[in-house]
Amino acid sequence: MITWVGPLLALASSPTAASAQEQPAPAETMPAAQAAPVEDVTPPEEEPAVRVEPYGLLAASFFWQSGPLANADAPIAVLPGSGASLGATARQSRLGLRAESGPLASALDAERAQVVAEIDFFGGWYADNDITYAMSHPRLRLFYARLSYAAVDVVAGQDWMVFAPLNPVSVVHVAVAGFQGSGNAWARLPQARVELRAGGLSLRAAVLAPASAGPVDPATEPGLVVGRRPGNADRSETPSLQARAAYALPLGDRSLVLGVSGHYAREEVTFGAMPETSVVPSWGVALDFELPLVPWLAIQGELLTGANLDAFFVNADVLDDEPVSVLGGWAQLSFRMDPLNVHVGGGLEDPSAADGQVLPDGAIDQNGAVYIAVLAHAGPLTAGLELSQLWTRRAGTPETRDATHIALGSLLTF
């Protein structure tokens, strides 16, 4: 009915339509100057206030290990003891939502307004029930809002931290970053962040939630912590501060990227037989690089140094009131032979106690890993075989323990 309204109104309002006896000739027979224009009154399609796009990743793997490993489905270190085992997991799978609002972006003079929310199922399980493949808990990964302008982005919420931002490619380490504990610092933390861009140069600066690792207070239900109490970093009353500067040089369909990042925070610790309280710094500096060597070969990785970085899954915490320092890094070569890709990498972490101190017995004194992943891609499906070799040396133990991890994994994006 709407498409008839315009012509009828135009006809009724025309001076030549005063009576039935004075009807004009059909438009195609009239001189061009006398043809009545026909207005298009089809209403423009309104932009929805919010567009929501669901997405996900189905991650499944079957694995065998020659000895006990921390995180059997995504190994990070060798544990004491012996004995091979076999297992399977799908708990690294994730679900997410992306929401964009054009009207909100326009109201804020921004090019884009976006919210991302993402969970996986790597959140643990009840301690009295080890059916991990069937009863694992959901875990918040990402939940942030982003406003994008021509050269500036503003981000608030939980996102990847700014310090040491790269992660290796892996079909096994999906919920847990590859080379964790062997040179790769990583975390997703609540933060407020500003990103600046100028040509190939980018700058990021963020204020993040205080973060520290350590034991948690027991809860009323076994194995499940239902409340949150201040940790060492919270008690320092100091947020974490991080920044990164990077330069990207386009090379064909890829870019050569070099970045340097830094982290600083503080923790309030209590130590000694006669308890004393002290404020201990947490700091780190990292160099990251992505280097396309030839069209079918690239290398990426990170080098880091710092102290008291255990909040970022690094084997360096605090002894009394002295931070444990660390040197570490990782690198990965990627051979692109589509649809087959091969990734070969290794990482190492070497923590050191302050002068006059020694690491306590059982603490990791050195941790390393190497792995090779052969992956095949078919549209949204990636499947492959990944072979890892890990070794761990602990203080107070003369030997270095090693173990092998072999996994068949698949990743399906949707």
N, C-alpha and C positions, 0 to 999 in steps of 0.2 A: 504494500500500500504506500510506503514512503516514497518509492520512485515516481509515483504519479503526482505527488503534491506540488513539486516545482513547476512542471508544465501547466497544470491546471491554474495555479496561482498566477503564473505569467500571462496566461490567456485571459483570465478574468480581469486582470489589471490593465490590459492593453486597451488603448482608445478605440481600436477597431472592433472590440468585442462588446459594444454597447447594446447590440440587439442581434437576434438570430438572423435578421435580414441583412446585416452588414458584416457577415463572416469574411475574413480574408482568404485569399487563395492559398493553397498549400505552399509551404515555405520554399519548396524546390522550384516553384514557378514564379515566385516573387523576385523582384530585383534585390540584389544583395543588401542595398541600403535599407530595405523594408523588412528583412527577415528578423523575426523576434529571437533574441538569444535565449538558449535553454540553459538554465543554471544547474550545475551539479550540486545537489544538496545532500549527497551521501555523507553522513557524519563521519569525521575522521575517527579511526580506531584508537581508543584511549590506551595509553601505556599502563600496564598493571602496576599497582603500587609496589609490589614485591614479586620477583621471579625466583622460584625455588627449584634447585636442581639436586636431586639425590645422586649419590655416587658410592662406590664401594670397591673393596678388594677382597677376593677370596684367596687366602693363603693357606696352603696345606702342604705338609711334608711328612715323609717317612724317613726315619734315621736310625743309624747304628753307631755306637760309640765303643771304643776299645777299653775305656776306663771311665771312672766317675768324673763328670764335668759339671761345673756350675752352670745352670740353665741348659738342661739336656737338649731342648729343642732349638736353642739359639746360643751355643756355648761361648763362654767368656773366659774361663780359667779352669785349670785342672785341680781336682779335689784330692785330698788324701784317700788312700784305699785302693782297691782293685776290683775288677769285674766288668765284663762287657754287658751291654744292654741294647734293647731294641725298643723303638717307640714311634709314635705318630702324633701330630698335632694339627689343629686348625685354629687355635686360639690367637694367632697373630693376624687373623682377618679383621677388617675394619669397615665401618659404615660412616658416611658423612653427608652433610647437607651444605650446599652453597646457595646463599640468598643474595640477590642484588636488587637495589631500589633506584630506578631512574629518577623518580620525583624527589627522593631524599638527596641524591647527588646534585640535582638542579638547585634545590633549596640551599645547599651548602656551597654552591659554585664549584663543585668537584666534578671530575670526569667520570668517577666511578665510586659507588658506595656498596660495600660487600661485607657479608658476615659468613664465616666458615665455622662449622661445628663438626667434630669428628671423634669417634670412639673406636676402640678395639676391645679385644676380650683377653687381654694379657694382664688383667688386674689381680691375679692370684686366685686362691681358693681357700675354703675352710681347712684349717690345719688337721682336723680329725677326719678328712675325707680326701683321699689322694686321687680321685677320679678326675684328673685335670683336663682330660680331653672332652669331658662331658659337662663339667660344672664350673668352668672358669668364669671369673667375674668381668663385667665390662669396666673399662678404664677410660677416663677422659684424656684424649690426646691434644686436640686443638679446640679452641673456642675464642675467636677474636673477630673484631670489626676493623675494616680497612677503608680509609678515605684516600682516593688517588687523585692527585692534581698533575699538572703538566710535568713538573720536575720534583714533586714532593709527595711522599706517602706518609700517612699517620696511622699507626696501628695500636690498638689497645685490646688486651685479653691474653689468653694463653697461646703461645706460639713457640717456634723453635728459637733458641737463644741466639744472640748475635755472635758470641765468641766461638771460634772454631766451627764454622757452619757446615762443612762438607761431611758426607758419609759415603762409604764405598757401595758399589753395586753388589747385591746378594739376593739369592732366592731363599736363604735360610734366615738371615738377620733382617727381619721386616719390622717387628715390634721393638726389637733391641738392635741398636746400630752395630754394624760390623766393626770389628777390632775394638769393641768396648773393653776397657781394661788393658789394652795393648796398644795404646797410642792415640785413641780417638776419644776426645771429650765431647759430650753432647748432653742436651737436656731440652725439655719443653717447659717453659715457666711463664707465669703471669707477668705481664710487662706493659709498659707504655714506650713506644718506639717512633722515631722519626727517621725517614729515609730520604736522602737527597741524591739527585742525579744530574750530571752535567757532562754530556757526551759519553765517553767511555768510563768516566769516573763516577763512583758511587760511594756515599758515606752513610753509615748507620750509627745511631746512638740510642741507647735504651736504658731505662731504669727498670730493674727487675725485682721480683719478690726475693727477700732473703732466702738463701738455700744452703742447707747443710745436711750431711748424711749422719747416720748414727742410730742407736737403738731407739725404739718407740716405747711408749708406756703401754703396759698390758691393758687390754679391754675386758669387759665383763664376759664377752663371748670368746671362746678359744680361737686364736688365730685371726680374729677380725677386729681391727681398730676402728671404732665408730666415732671417735672424737679426735680433735687435733689440739696439741699443746705446743707452746713455743719451743723451738729448737735453739741450738747455739747461735745460729745466724739471726733468728728473730730477736733473741735477747740482746744482741748488739745494738738494736734499734737503728740499723744502717741497711739501706737497700743495696742490692748488687748493681754495679755500674759496668756497662759494656759498650764497646764501640768497635767499628770495623771500617777500614778504607780499602777499596778495591779498584782495579782498573781492568777493563775488558777490551781486548783488541779483536774485532771480527776477523775470522779467517774462513772464508767460504760459508758453509752452513753451521760452523761452530765458532767458538771464541777462545782466545787465550786469556785466561783470567789469573791475576795475582792479587792476593789480599793479605792484609795484616790486621789482627784483631787483638783486643785486650780486655781483661776482666779484673775488677777489684771489688772486694767485699770484706766484711769482718765477722768474727764469731766471738761470743763471750763463752769461755770455757772455765770449768771448775776442776781442779786437780789437787793432788797431794793428800797425804795422810791427814794433815791438818788443812782442811779444804781452803784453797785460795782461788780467787777469781781473776782472770786476765782476759784481755781482748787480743785476739790473734788475727792477723790479716789472711785473706785468701786472694791470691793474685795469679794471673797467667797471661802469657803472650803467645800467640799462634800465628804461623805463616801458612796460608792455604794456596793451592795452585791447581789449575786445570790447563794442561798443555796438549793440544792436538799436534802430534808429531808429523803424521802423514794422514791422508784421508781415512785410512783403515786402522790407525793406531793412535791412542791417546793415553796420557798418564795424568792421574790426579792424586792429591794427598794433602797431608798436613804435618807440620812440625810444631811441637809445643814445649814450653817450659813454664814452670810455675811452682806454687806451693799451696797445700791445703785445698785441693781441687776435688775432693771425694764427692762433693755434691753433683759433679758432672761425670760420675762413674769412672773416676781416675783413682789409682791406688796411691793416694797421698792425702793423709788426714792430719791429725795433730797428736803430738806426744807431749804430755803435760801442757806447757804453754808455748811449745815450739812447733811451727808448721813443718810437715814433711815435704821436702821438695821433690820434683820429678822432672825427668827428661823423657820425651816420647815422640812418637810419630808413626805414620802409616803412609803407604803408597800403593796404588793399584794401576796396573797396565790393562787396557781394554782393547781387544782386537775385534773390530767390527767386520764381519763377513756375512752380512744379512742373507738369510734369516738366522744365522748362527753367530753368536757372540761368545768370546772367551775372555774371562776376567781373572787375572793373576795378581795377588797382592800379599802384603805382609805388614805387620805392625809390631812395635816393641815399646814397653814401658819400663822405666828404671827408677823407682823411688829411692830416696836417700834421707836418712835421719839427720838432724842438725848435729853440728860438731859436739862431741861429748855424749851423744846418745846413740842407741842402737834400736832397730826396729824390734818390737816384741815378738816372741816366738809365735810362729804361725802366720804372721803378717806377710803379704806378698812382697818379696824382695826384687823379683823381676818377673815379667809376664809377657809372653809373645805368642803370635799366631801367624800362620800363613795359610792361604787357601786358594784353590782354583775352582772356578765355576764355569761350566759349559752350558750355555742357555740358548734355547731355540724360541723364536718369536713367531706367532701366527695371529695377527690381529690383536685382540685384547688378551690373548693367552700367552704366557711365558712359562716354559717348563725347562727343567734342567737338573743336572747332577752337580753337587758341590762337595768337594773334599777338603777338609780342614785338618791341620795339624797344630796342636796347642802345646805349649810347655810353660811350666810355672815353677819358680824357685821361691821357697818360703824361708823366712828368718828362723834360725835355730835348727834347720834341716840341711845337711850337707848336699843332698842330691836334688837334681832337677827332675820333676815328674813331667811326663808327656802323655798325650792321648790323641787318638784319631777319631774324627767325626765324619761320617759319610751320609749324605742326605739326597733323596729324590724329592724335589719340590716343584710346586706349580703356583702361579699367580694369575688370577683372572680378574681383570678390571671391568667395572660396569658402572 
